[in-house]
Amino acid sequence: MRIVTGALEATAHIKLARARLNRFIAFGGYGSDSASRTELTRRVMERTGAILGLELGPASVYVVGDTLKT
């Protein structure tokens, strides 16, 4: 599982650890990567595709959150 969050990477891992979710998150896109949620999501898709050796399209991504579409 990957994560996209506006939080800085260190802060995101602290929050995930409190909820015992760190073990499920291999890597992600963080506020330290970009201020744009759209760009963060794009970067996570690119990272995932590079690791898996395939290209991910928007149809392969589920977004759950509380931030307005940007």
DARACOR-V945771 format. One record per pair of residues at least 24 apart in sequence whose ideal C-beta (glycine too) atoms are under 6 Angstrom apart, sorted by sequence separation. I is the first residue (numbers start at 0). GAP is how many residues later the second one is. D is the distance in whole Angstrom. If there is no record, write none. Layout:
i->I gap->GAP d->D
i->I gap->GAP d->D
//
This chain:
i->0 gap->24 d->6
i->6 gap->24 d->5
i->7 gap->24 d->5
i->2 gap->25 d->4
i->3 gap->25 d->5
i->4 gap->25 d->6
i->5 gap->25 d->4
i->1 gap->26 d->5
i->36 gap->30 d->6
i->36 gap->33 d->5
i->3 gap->36 d->5
i->3 gap->37 d->5
i->3 gap->40 d->5
i->1 gap->42 d->5
i->1 gap->46 d->6
//
